[in-house]
Amino acid sequence: MFKKILLPVSLAFFITSCNNAKVPNVVGQEASYARGIIKGQGFETEVIEKIEDGIQPGQVLSQEPIAEASIKKGSKIKLTITKPPVYELKGSVRLLDSEIQGTDDYCYGSGGYSDIKGGMSVTVRDGKGNILATGNTESGVRPPGEYSNIQCTFSFNVNNIPKTEFYSVEVGRRGQMNYSYEEMNKQKWELVLSLG
């Protein structure tokens, strides 16, 4: 009778250990490749993105549980994947002209500057001309002071700009200004552009 009790316990242990597998080591691998390895071993994945500058985007930084741990097949393995840093460009376009129209909190250009107004598109491109991010200018505002009647400023923010070597910034259809990544960092991602 003693042997009959031991046999089911041994069998249960054997069945349980067959459902377990060792966690593969995917740290340093490209994310989609790592997910394929994990899925092939019978596990699921959960991905957490972490911003890391200087490390190839999409690379596995860490995993949990660690490699070689024995866990049940079908369990989730948490992967921390590198995400490239993104930047926010803050800026303004200052129009200097004697024929500025509108009010102090809603001014705009006229004549040769009639295209200068709130809602102008702001486009950020990489060095190859690919669009990275877009935004729009806010309504024009006259600054207080002596020259407020000849000045109108349009602020803008463009979010989620990925890192690249060179940037081209275009406001409306007034041409592009080019900057290197180092120049943008030096300027703390703030631009003041002038017309007139």
FENDA-V34251 format. One line per field, one symbol per residue. phi: phi as a letter, one per 40 degrees, with the letter a starting at -180 (. if undefined). A space follows every 50 residues. Layout:
phi = ???
This chain:
phi = .cccccdcccccccccccccaccccbcgccdccccccccccgbbbbbbcb cbcgbddgcccaaaccdgccbcdgccbcbcbcbccbbbcbaabbcbacbc bgbcbabacafcbcccacgccbbbbcccgcccabaaccccbccchcbccb babbcabbbfcccacbbbbbbgbbgbbbacdccccccffbbbbbbh
